[in-house]
Amino acid sequence: MKTCHQFDTVRAEYEREIGFMVAHSQRHEGRPAAKSSAKQAASTKARMARALSGHVGRCPECG
């Protein structure tokens, strides 16, 4: 699937944010902060999927 620059930028931003949350969760394993970061990472993955699928539906270059 060919995607536009904006799609790649949005995906990279979400993946960076998810990476930070997962790393924090791993660093603080066994603490409440780790559980919170893991939950936030999961919800951010869902938001990323919604944002990117919405983008593909609207973008003439991607869709």
Backbone as a ProteinNet text record, in pm:
[ID]
protein_1_A
[PRIMARY]
MKTCHQFDTVRAEYEREIGFMVAHSQRHEGRPAAKSSAKQAASTKARMARALSGHVGRCPECG
[TERTIARY]
84.1	0	88.8	66.5	142	75.1	154.1	98.9	168.1	102.5	156.1	246.7	308.8	400.8	328.6	208.7	134.2	101.4	65	37.2	160.7	275.4	400.4	436.9	412.3	442.2	353.8	225.2	132.1	166.4	195	230.2	358.2	458	584.7	565.5	480.9	455.4	387.8	288.2	219.5	313.7	393.3	484.1	590.2	634.5	731.6	670.9	549.1	479.7	455.4	414.3	390.5	521.5	628.8	759.6	802.3	778.3	810.8	730.5	602.1	516.1	556	586.8	626.7	760.3	853.5	982.8	966.1	881.3	854.8	793.9	702.6	637.6	739.4	832	933.4	1033	1068.4	1162.8	1107	977.1	913	824.2	866.3	787.5	753.9	628.9	583.1	527.7	530.6	477.9	348	268.2	143.1	167.3	277.9	307.8	329.3	385.6	408.4	275.9	185.6	54.6	-19.4	-9.7	-74.8	-15.6	115.9	180.5	143.3	134.3	96.7	-45.3	-135.5	-274	-280.1	-203.3	-201.2	-145.1	-43.1	14.8	-88.5	-165.1	-268.2	-375.4	-417.9	-521	-465.9	-338	-276.6	-266.4	-241.9	-240.1	-377.2	-482.5	-617.4	-645.3	-600.6	-619.6	-542.7	-422.5	-342.3	-415.3	-470.9	-543.2	-662.6	-736.7	-851.5	-806	-700.3	-652.6	-602.6	-528.8	-473.2	-579.5	-675.2	-781.2	-869.1	-891.7	-966.2	-890.9	-759.7	-677.5	-684.9	-672.3	-677.1	-811.7	-918.9	-1050.9	-1068.9	-996.1	-1010.6	-905.8	-789.1	-676.8	-684.2	-684.2	-688.6	-560.9	-447.9	-321.7	-308.2	-359.3	-348.7	-462.2	-580.8	-697.8	-715.9
-117.5	0	124.1	212	335.5	439.7	507	608	741.8	845.8	980.2	1017.1	1131.7	1180.2	1203.2	1256.5	1284.2	1154.3	1050.9	920.6	870.5	876.9	830.5	913	1042.7	1130.1	1097.9	1081.7	1049.9	914.7	817.1	684.3	689.2	763.3	773.1	839.3	942.5	1009.4	915	842.7	747.8	637.2	583	474.2	520.4	644.2	700.4	710.8	763.7	777.4	640.3	543.1	407.9	347.3	370.5	320.3	375.2	504.1	565	501.2	479.2	420.6	277.3	200.4	61	55.4	140.7	143.8	181.8	279.1	318.8	203.3	133.1	19.7	-90.1	-113.5	-216.2	-173.4	-45.5	4.2	-5.3	20.2	25.8	-96.3	-209	-331.7	-361.7	-396.8	-430	-312.9	-195.6	-76.2	-32.7	44.3	93.8	178.4	252.7	337.2	251.9	133.8	45.2	-2.7	-38.6	-85.7	25.4	146.2	260.4	287.4	283.2	306.2	198.7	75.4	-33	-13.8	28.1	53.3	170.3	275.2	390.8	352.7	268.1	224	147.7	62.2	-15.1	76.7	175.2	266.1	355.9	390.4	471.7	393	262.8	178.9	180.5	174.6	178.9	315.1	422.7	557.3	572	515.1	521	450.3	333.9	260	339.9	402	484	604	670.1	789.1	753.8	645.7	609.2	556.1	481.8	433.7	550.1	645.6	765.3	846.2	853.9	927.3	861.8	730.8	658.5	680.4	687	709.2	846.9	946	1084.1	1127.1	1066.7	1112	1053.1	1137.2	1085.6	1013.8	1048.3	984.7	845.7	830.2	700.4	605.2	658.4	575	545.7
0	0	0	-93.4	-101.2	-12.6	69.1	160.1	136.8	182.7	165.7	283.8	272.2	374.8	507.7	502.5	625.4	699.7	628.8	689.7	763.1	695.9	755.8	879	873.4	986.5	1106.1	1082.5	1190.5	1252.7	1168.8	1219.2	1302.4	1255.7	1328.2	1464.5	1471.3	1599.1	1697.9	1651.5	1740.1	1785.6	1693.1	1728.7	1828.3	1813.8	1908.4	2047.2	2054.1	2182.5	2247	2167.7	2218.8	2269.2	2197.2	2239	2373.7	2395.9	2524.5	2637	2612.2	2716.1	2748.1	2645.5	2667	2741.5	2703.7	2771.8	2918.6	2945.4	3083.7	3161.6	3099	3163	3196.4	3107.2	3130.9	3238.3	3240.1	3340.3	3481.5	3494.7	3625.8	3650	3600.7	3612.3	3758.7	3781.2	3915.7	3993	3937.1	4004.2	3937	4009.1	3947.6	3822.4	3820.3	3703.6	3578.5	3595.7	3481.6	3424.2	3511.6	3465.4	3392.1	3444.9	3381.7	3243.1	3232.2	3102.6	3001.8	3047.2	2956.7	2904.7	2992.8	2949.8	2852.4	2880.7	2790.9	2654.9	2653.4	2526.1	2444.3	2510.2	2439	2382.5	2459.7	2409.4	2299.2	2307.2	2202.9	2072.8	2081.2	1960.7	1892.8	1972.5	1916.4	1852.9	1919.5	1863	1733.3	1727.1	1605.3	1491.5	1519.6	1415.8	1364.4	1455.6	1413.8	1332.3	1376.6	1305.7	1166.5	1155.5	1025.2	929.9	981.3	891.9	846.8	934.9	895.5	792	808	712.6	573.8	571.1	442.7	374.6	453.5	396.4	336.2	389	341.9	240.3	246.7	164.7	23.3	-78.4	-215.8	-255.8	-195.8	-230.3	-169.3	-46.6	23	-15.3	-28.7	-52.5	-195.2
[MASK]
+++++++++++++++++++++++++++++++++++++++++++++++++++++++++++++++

